[in-house]
Amino acid sequence: MAIITLTTDFGEKDYFAGATKGAIHSELPDVRIVDISHLVSPFNIPEAAYIIQNAYSSFPKGTIHIIGIDSEINAENKHIAVKLDDHYFICANNGIMSMICSEIAPEKIVEINIHDKIQTSFPVLDVFVKVACHIARGGTLEVIGKNIPEIKPIKNIVPYVNDDKTQIIGSIIYIDNYGNVVTNIKRNFFEAIQKGRNFEISARNYTFKKIHQKYSDIVNFEIPENKRHDEGRKLVVFNSGNFLEIAVYKSNSDTVGSASTLLGLGLMDSVSVHFIPSSIIPKGMEIPQDYSKASDY
């Protein structure tokens, strides 16, 4: 039996998520439903795009993903179903899929056109569920929509690079449960521009000259645990999704603070990377290119 996942901004207080699951089970009693998240910030398209991009590939091929963010249909916000990487995605054509589609070309995109048969003010429940269950039964996308050539792009998905390739300017697209801030700068993008050069990463008034391989790399385990005081130290990593992330070791907004609170960083704030030609670095002052050996700040 197929798997249907749900990613929404419904939250946990209202009935929306429960009603959506009930409607799916009414059509397909044995289907497996998996909640990816119902705590996406309301109408936050980049946040939803980041979550679904990093979650979907953990599921088996053929999984159907319902994305309920900003899904009210209007002249500028149509509904689509996308087959990509042998997965199916049902959502509004508002840019949510463009982060995934920037790396993997869709196999098929259709604009859903079954709305004349359905009167609804709750499209996730009444339209997306119908489409998901149709696909789960083996139905084709052509039955529920017309082919379209492309999806609507999302703003700020690609960081800015200056003409001489000495600077990347990215944006914060996600703040996780720990208060770590995630940028739209991916590892392969960073390394393609870097070309082995030294760098400085700047956010607000903070500068970093090192990217750690993992969070605990900032700890000197040769120092006794009761003398380290590592909690709350700021660092930069490429996270599990290979996005550049500014973090705080063992962050907790109520105690040691987080990257978001301590650095004053919020969604869509800028993070810049400046690449330093080795020719202008005084001899003996070079920053090691091995991320695990460079200085903290």
N, C-alpha and C positions, 0 to 999 in steps of 0.2 A: 504494500500500500504506500502511496506517495506521502511525502513529508511536506507540510505547509508551514512556513515560518511567518511570524508577525513582527514587524518593526514599526512602531507608531509613537506619536506624542500624546497618547491618550491618558498617560499617568495611571495611577493605581486606585484613585478615589471613585471615578465614574464607572458607569456600566459598559462603556464602549468596547473595551477589550473582551470582557466576558460575553457580551452579545455577539461579537464577531466570531468567537470560538463556538458559541452555540449554533450559529447559523451554518458554520462549516460542518459541524457534527450532524446537523439535521439533514444535510445533503449526503454526507459521507461518514457514517457512524464509526467506521474503523480507521479513519485517517489519523495520522500522527501530527499534532500541532506543537510547534516549538516557539516559545517567546524569545526573540533576540533582545528586544528592549521595548518597553512602553514609556520610557522616561527621557526620550529625546526632547530637548527644549522645544516649546511650541513653535511650529512653523520654521524650524531651523533646518534648512535644506543642506548646508555643508556638513552639519553635525550628523544628520541622518545618512548622508552619502558616505562619510567616513566610517560609520558603524557598519553599514551593510557591506561595504567593500572589504572590510577586515573580517567579517563573520561568514559570508556566504560560502567561501571555498572550503570551509570545514565540514560542510554538509555533502551528502552523496549527490552524484550527478542526477539530474531530473527533479531536484527539489524545487518547490514553488515558493517564491518569496513575495508576500504582500507587504507593501511599504505604505503606511497610512500617514503621510505628512502633507499638509496643504493640499488635500485631495478634492476639495469642492470644485466641481466642473464649471468652467465658464469659457468665454471666447478665447482667453489667453492661457487657459490651463486645462488642456485635454487629458484624457486618460490613455495610457499605453500599456501594452504587454510586450516584453522583450525576451527573446531567447538569446542567451549569451553564456559561453563556456559550459554548455549543456545544462544550464539552470534557467528557470523562468522567473521573471520579475514583473510584478503588476503594481503600477504606481501612477501618479500624475506626471505629465511631461513638463516638469518644472526644474529640471537640472539635476535631480537626485541621481540619475543613472550616469551622468557624464563623467564622474570620477572613475567609475569602473570602465566605461567605454573608452576613456582616454588611453587605456593600456591593453584592452582586449576588444576587438571589433565584434559587434553584435552579429549573430547569425540571422536574426529576423527581428523587425520592429513593426508592430501594428498599432494603429490608433483605434481604440475600442469604440464600437459604434452600436452597442446594444441598448443604449440609453432610452430609445423610443419605446422599448418594451418594459421599461422599469421607471416608476416614479419614485424618486428618492431625495432625501436631504442628508443621507448618510451613505455616501458612495462606497466606503470601505466595506460596510455591511452588505449593501444591496447590489453593488456592481463588482467590486474586487473579489468578493467571495464567490459569486456566480462564475466569474472567469477562472478563478483558481480551481474550483471543483470541476469545471469543464476540462481543463488541462489535466487534472488528476485522473479523470476517466479516460484519458487518451485522446481527447479532442485537439484539433489543430487550431492555431492562432487565426488562420484565415476565416474561420467561422464566426469569430467574435470581433473582428476588426479588419481594417484595410491597411495594406502595406504602406509604410512611409520610409523615406530614405535615411532620416537622421533624427536625433533627439535634440531637445533644447539644451544648449550649453549652460553650465553653471559659471557664475562670475568668480574670478580670483582662484580658479582651480590650478593655474600654472603660475609659479612665481615669476617675478620680473627679473631679467638679467640685463645689465647695461651693455652697451655696444662693445666695450673692450674686454668683456667677460671677467671683470675684477670684482663684481658685486652681484649677489643675489638678494632680492628683497621678497620675503615671503610673508604670509599672514597666518595668524593663529586660527585654526578651523575647528578645534575641539579642546575642551577641558574635561579631563576624566574625573572619576570618582575620588581620586587622590589629590586633585588640584593640579596635576601635571598639565602643561600646555603643549598641544600638538600643533605643529606647523604644516603647511602644505608643501614643504620641501622634502622630497623623497631621497633616499640614499643614492639611487642610481643617477638621479638628476644632479645632486650635489657633487658626486664624484666625477661626472662628465664635465662639469664646469671647473672643478678644482684642478684636475690634471696634475696632482701631486704637490700643489702649492700649499704653503702655510696659510692659516686663516684666523680670523677673529669673528666670533658670533656675538652680535649685540642685540639686547632687548632692554628697552628703557635705558637705565643707567648702568646696566650690568654687561660685562664682556667676558666671554669664555674663549679659551684658546685650545680646548681639548674636547673631543667627543669620546665618551666612555663606551666600552663594549656592553657593559651591564651596570645596573645601579650600584651594586656592591663594590665595583672597582674603585670607588672613592674611599673605601675603608682601608686603613693600614692595619691588617690583622696581626702585625708584629707588636702593636701596642696593646696592653691589657684592656679588656673590654670596658672596665670602669673608668678608664682615662681617655677614651677616644672622643666622645662628644660628637659623633658623626651625624646623628639625627638632625635634620634641618639644613644640612649642607647642600648647596645648589650644584647641579651638574647638567650635562647635556648628553643624550643618548640618541641612537636610532632605535625606536621602539620595535615591538614585535611585528608591526605592520610596515616597518622600514621608513617611518616618518621621523623627521628631526623633532625631538621633544626636549623641552626644558623641564627639569624635574627637581624635586627636593628629596633627599634620601630619607626613607621612612616618613614621608610627609603626613601631616595630620593638621587640618585647618584649626582644630581646637587646641592644639598643644604647640608643636614646633612650627606650624605654618605650612604653606604649600607654595609651589612656584607661582600660582595665580595670585595668592594673597601677598606673599613676601616681595614679589617683583612688580606687583600692580598690573598684571597682564590679563587682558580679557579677549573675548572673541573678536577677530578681525584686526587686532593690534599687529603692528609690523615687527618682524624679526629679520635682521639683515646679516648677511655673511660677506665679509670683506676678505678677498684673497690677496696675499702679500707676495709679490715676486721675490724669489730668493736673492736676487741681485741687490736688493735694498736692505737686507737684513745684515747687521754687523756680524763679522766672523765671530763665532763662539756664542752667538745669541740665537741660533736657529731653533725653531720649535720642532721637535721630532715629529715625523709624519705618522709613526705608529701611534694610533689613538690611545693605546694603553700606557704610553710613556710620556705624553706631553704634560705640561703644567696645568693646574686646575683653572687658573684665571689669568 
